[in-house]
């Protein structure tokens, strides 16, 4: 990926001029994307009424334009989802030429299938709502389950931050590196990082007890005396990943680091990771971290703004996005 975003010219896009709109979920990331593209953010004029309802008034004309709405559905998830739906609806009614929802963090992604009778598939429901509200296509980042791409009836581009993470890990000059997948479901994510670092992979094995607590029962792979990097998509409470870190230490790991795309970090997640002797937590800015939860001695934030900006301009100019990962 180049260090600057290059336009091939507005005439390369059949969708009109490029417009960027940011919801309230992650304004800093939206501004970084705007700066990278040298395209100003259009203010959607969000208002919240005393009863909690959301209203949007887009001051600039969107007619015939190629509009990208930057809005991760991070906590408070329901609030930010509803905000996204309303912005999309406003753009559809304003005759935008095309509307792309840029969703760096996809809420409800962990409910992509039924695990018990009479349960919803919430990830599919959210996909239906986004499309119904007016999204013509989506840009997504490191979905919890790749199957979610298939829930949409409009084009999607699923971006991977793992090259960014791997390039940072190379700067740490780790010794005898092993990349660890927390479970079998995270194997492809860990493999993407391991392949770029030419490192072996280990796997965690876990089970749920009768009270639905997760227990890490074993780690399979060469970890003794090695620097271990656990690759995850989301850190929420930090409970399971802390137990995995402890299991790695118990099996002789020299150092344990965590690399996770989405730092949701609820409750005492950061303290849990410290207690598990995690040396460093590497995350991206897909989700904003509250100041009280940010510990600069533990947490390193890598920006996905260059990746998202490059993907946006490629979609705008009808160029290949997959070339970013070839």
VOGU-3710 file (C-alpha; in Angstrom, 3 decimals, decimal comma):
1> xxxxxxxxxx> 0,000/0,000/0,000  1,397/3,403/-0,958  1,915/6,182/1,568  -0,439/8,534/-0,238  -3,795/8,070/-1,903  -3,675/8,835/-5,599  -6,743/9,937/-7,552  -6,818/8,876/-11,187  -9,332/11,642/-11,839  -13,009/12,333/-11,150
11> xxxxxxxxxx> -13,849/11,259/-14,671  -12,852/7,704/-13,659  -15,931/7,477/-11,427  -19,399/7,051/-12,926  -20,962/8,053/-9,595  -20,204/11,762/-9,400  -18,008/13,634/-6,959  -16,689/11,898/-3,846  -18,363/12,936/-0,585  -17,497/11,825/2,965
21> xxxxxxxxxx> -19,953/11,868/5,851  -19,098/10,834/9,408  -21,469/9,674/12,092  -20,656/10,262/15,737  -19,218/6,794/16,477  -15,577/7,500/15,554  -15,020/11,090/14,403  -11,231/10,888/14,832  -10,951/7,984/12,388  -13,233/9,790/9,936
31> xxxxxxxxxx> -11,029/12,891/10,128  -7,895/10,823/9,482  -9,544/9,328/6,392  -10,603/12,807/5,275  -7,062/14,138/5,712  -5,634/11,180/3,833  -7,963/11,724/0,875  -7,836/15,521/1,096  -11,641/15,458/0,896  -13,531/17,454/3,553
41> xxxxxxxxxx> -16,103/15,812/5,788  -19,704/16,865/5,199  -21,465/17,652/8,471  -24,653/15,564/8,829  -25,975/17,912/11,576  -26,963/15,212/14,062  -29,451/16,182/16,769  -30,859/14,211/19,657  -34,250/15,178/20,971  -35,018/15,130/24,711
51> xxxxxxxxxx> -36,710/11,728/24,342  -33,558/10,234/22,766  -34,704/10,236/19,128  -32,099/11,079/16,477  -32,529/13,579/13,667  -30,229/14,290/10,719  -30,084/17,320/8,445  -27,526/17,165/5,631  -26,904/20,767/4,625  -25,027/20,162/1,346
61> xxxxxxxxxx> -26,584/18,775/-1,804  -25,915/15,046/-2,240  -27,758/14,693/-5,548  -25,836/12,477/-7,939  -22,766/12,214/-5,679  -20,758/9,165/-4,587  -21,211/9,263/-0,814  -19,275/7,265/1,794  -20,708/7,151/5,328  -18,086/6,334/7,983
71> xxxxxxxxxx> -19,781/4,812/11,018  -18,561/1,834/13,045  -21,361/0,326/15,121  -19,317/0,234/18,302  -20,776/0,729/21,814  -23,348/2,023/22,371  -24,129/-0,360/19,509  -27,866/0,245/19,191  -27,417/4,029/19,259  -24,795/3,992/16,522
81> xxxxxxxxxx> -26,728/1,506/14,394  -29,841/3,676/14,482  -27,753/6,716/13,617  -26,325/4,866/10,604  -29,796/3,824/9,423  -31,094/7,398/9,619  -28,091/8,875/7,772  -28,473/6,267/5,016  -32,175/6,987/4,712  -31,535/10,744/4,499
91> xxxxxxxxxx> -29,006/10,211/1,704  -31,323/7,926/-0,244  -34,093/10,523/-0,038  -31,587/13,233/-1,069  -30,995/11,414/-4,403  -27,370/10,499/-3,759  -25,918/8,756/-6,808  -24,491/5,914/-4,732  -24,129/5,368/-0,983  -21,417/3,196/0,571
101> xxxxxxxxxx> -21,552/2,381/4,276  -18,018/2,218/5,685  -18,412/0,092/8,816  -14,993/-0,556/10,395  -16,601/-2,421/13,310  -19,752/-4,463/12,712  -21,905/-4,810/15,820  -23,837/-8,053/16,418  -21,242/-9,928/14,320  -20,845/-12,607/16,980
111> xxxxxxxxxx> -24,433/-13,684/16,427  -24,006/-14,950/12,860  -25,625/-18,343/13,500  -27,964/-20,128/15,862  -26,279/-22,037/18,665  -29,488/-22,821/20,555  -33,119/-23,328/19,515  -35,297/-20,223/19,119  -32,357/-17,822/18,848  -32,082/-14,972/16,305
121> xxxxxxxxxx> -29,362/-14,520/13,709  -28,811/-10,885/14,605  -25,921/-10,299/12,195  -28,226/-11,105/9,277  -30,960/-8,838/10,657  -28,511/-5,926/10,882  -27,394/-6,591/7,289  -31,023/-6,450/6,149  -31,587/-3,141/7,942  -28,438/-1,511/6,505
131> xxxxxxxxxx> -29,471/-2,432/2,978  -33,100/-1,445/3,529  -32,013/1,943/4,912  -30,241/2,778/1,660  -26,703/1,351/1,440  -25,745/0,412/-2,121  -22,528/-1,273/-1,009  -20,360/-1,730/2,097  -16,748/-1,520/3,191  -16,146/-3,813/6,174
141> xxxxxxxxxx> -13,070/-4,497/8,300  -12,086/-7,841/9,851  -15,533/-9,305/10,435  -15,871/-11,740/13,326  -17,213/-14,306/10,854  -16,481/-14,125/7,130  -19,903/-15,657/6,410  -21,485/-12,285/7,255  -20,401/-11,004/3,833  -22,963/-13,375/2,371
151> xxxxxxxxxx> -25,760/-11,815/4,422  -25,792/-8,761/2,141  -27,590/-8,554/-1,191  -25,371/-5,631/-2,255  -21,629/-5,631/-3,051  -19,252/-5,751/-0,087  -15,501/-5,362/0,306  -14,036/-7,072/3,360  -10,734/-5,457/4,322  -7,959/-7,071/6,350
161> xxxxxxxxxx> -5,709/-5,090/8,722  -3,279/-7,970/9,156  -0,556/-6,559/6,921  -0,559/-3,418/9,091  -0,284/-5,555/12,225  2,442/-7,774/10,741  4,515/-4,780/9,633  4,366/-3,370/13,164  5,313/-6,715/14,724  8,401/-6,823/12,493
171> xxxxxxxxxx> 9,624/-3,586/14,105  9,565/-5,245/17,547  12,244/-7,763/16,507  10,574/-10,559/18,453  12,620/-13,701/19,082  11,431/-17,171/18,091  7,974/-15,858/17,252  4,850/-18,022/17,395  1,470/-16,681/16,250  -1,392/-18,020/18,355
181> xxxxxxxxxx> -5,014/-18,481/17,290  -7,302/-18,371/20,351  -9,431/-21,174/18,885  -9,995/-23,087/15,663  -12,356/-20,367/14,386  -9,541/-17,825/14,520  -7,162/-19,968/12,503  -7,449/-18,075/9,216  -6,925/-14,740/10,956  -3,787/-16,000/12,710
191> xxxxxxxxxx> -2,584/-17,649/9,513  -2,799/-14,323/7,643  -0,380/-12,745/10,136  1,839/-15,825/10,451  2,297/-16,108/6,689  3,571/-12,543/6,455  5,943/-13,095/9,381  6,929/-16,617/8,280  6,145/-17,822/11,788  4,615/-21,061/13,097
201> xxxxxxxxxx> 1,070/-21,178/14,489  -0,246/-22,510/17,792  -3,905/-23,022/18,708  -5,817/-22,545/21,928  -8,544/-24,988/22,896  -11,402/-23,893/25,106  -14,733/-25,096/26,393  -17,694/-23,563/28,177  -18,582/-24,759/31,648  -22,141/-25,290/32,857
211> xxxxxxxxxx> -22,397/-21,629/33,949  -21,254/-20,488/30,459  -17,780/-19,506/31,665  -15,018/-20,050/29,104  -12,147/-22,271/30,211  -8,915/-22,549/28,219  -7,933/-26,184/28,577  -4,831/-26,467/26,379  -2,537/-24,827/23,858  -1,326/-26,917/20,940
221> xxxxxxxxxx> 1,930/-25,858/19,304  5,479/-24,778/20,042  5,318/-21,963/22,626  7,975/-22,832/25,227  10,670/-20,161/25,337  9,049/-18,263/22,458  7,517/-14,822/21,971  3,811/-15,487/21,419  1,416/-13,122/19,655  -2,273/-13,947/20,075
231> xxxxxxxxxx> -4,237/-12,709/17,053  -7,891/-11,843/17,684  -10,591/-9,762/16,039  -12,276/-8,278/19,129  -11,298/-7,692/22,753  -14,420/-7,039/24,793  -14,121/-8,084/28,454  -10,667/-9,576/27,992  -11,702/-12,629/30,012  -11,050/-15,425/27,537
241> xxxxxxxxxx> -7,911/-13,910/26,059  -6,480/-13,335/29,558  -6,995/-17,022/30,343  -5,234/-17,927/27,110  -2,323/-15,640/28,033  -2,071/-17,367/31,402  -2,121/-20,781/29,700  0,709/-19,677/27,392  2,798/-18,553/30,366  2,057/-21,861/32,114
251> xxxxxxxxxx> 3,397/-23,694/29,057  6,631/-21,706/29,124  6,039/-18,794/26,735  8,774/-16,168/27,042  6,519/-13,188/26,299  2,834/-12,814/25,409  1,456/-10,038/23,215  -2,086/-9,553/21,927  -2,937/-8,217/18,459  -6,648/-7,462/18,051
261> xxxxxxxxxx> -8,360/-5,336/15,426  -11,281/-3,992/17,460  -10,583/-2,707/21,021  -14,097/-2,634/22,467  -12,579/-2,992/25,986  -15,570/-3,076/28,309  -15,378/-3,143/32,102  -11,962/-3,947/33,550  -10,591/-5,531/30,371  -7,298/-3,619/30,505
271> xxxxxxxxxx> -6,677/-4,580/34,137  -7,418/-8,221/33,341  -4,823/-8,201/30,588  -2,266/-6,654/32,924  -2,928/-9,301/35,566  -2,362/-11,985/32,917  1,147/-10,559/32,293  0,369/-9,497/28,738  3,331/-7,389/27,657  1,647/-5,384/24,889
281> xxxxxxxxxx> -1,820/-5,070/23,357  -1,753/-3,992/19,702  -5,062/-2,707/18,336  -6,376/-0,465/15,577  -8,415/2,732/15,664  -11,502/1,016/14,188  -13,143/1,682/17,556  -12,352/4,700/19,751  -10,842/3,886/23,146  -12,205/5,868/26,081
291> xxxxxxxxxx> -9,418/7,896/27,765  -9,951/6,126/31,087  -9,358/2,755/29,387  -6,259/3,751/27,430  -2,962/2,753/29,028  -0,081/3,908/26,798  2,324/1,542/28,564  0,202/-1,442/27,521  -1,853/-0,451/24,470  -0,459/0,472/21,036
301> xxxxxxxxxx> -2,934/1,817/18,460  -2,290/1,381/14,737  -4,385/3,423/12,322  -6,487/1,779/9,628  -7,243/5,188/8,081  -4,708/4,710/5,232  -6,213/1,311/4,400  -9,795/2,599/4,470  -8,883/5,719/2,490  -7,208/3,644/-0,217
311> xxxxxxxxxx> -10,213/1,311/-0,382  -12,608/4,269/-0,619  -10,795/5,831/-3,557  -10,566/2,476/-5,329  -14,309/1,904/-4,937  -14,991/5,481/-6,042  -12,893/5,063/-9,189  -14,186/1,552/-9,895  -10,751/-0,016/-9,382  -9,844/-3,315/-7,753
321> xxxxxx> -9,864/-3,426/-3,958  -8,471/-6,958/-3,778  -5,188/-5,671/-5,229  -4,538/-4,130/-1,804  -3,958/-7,639/-0,450  -2,275/-9,334/-3,407
//
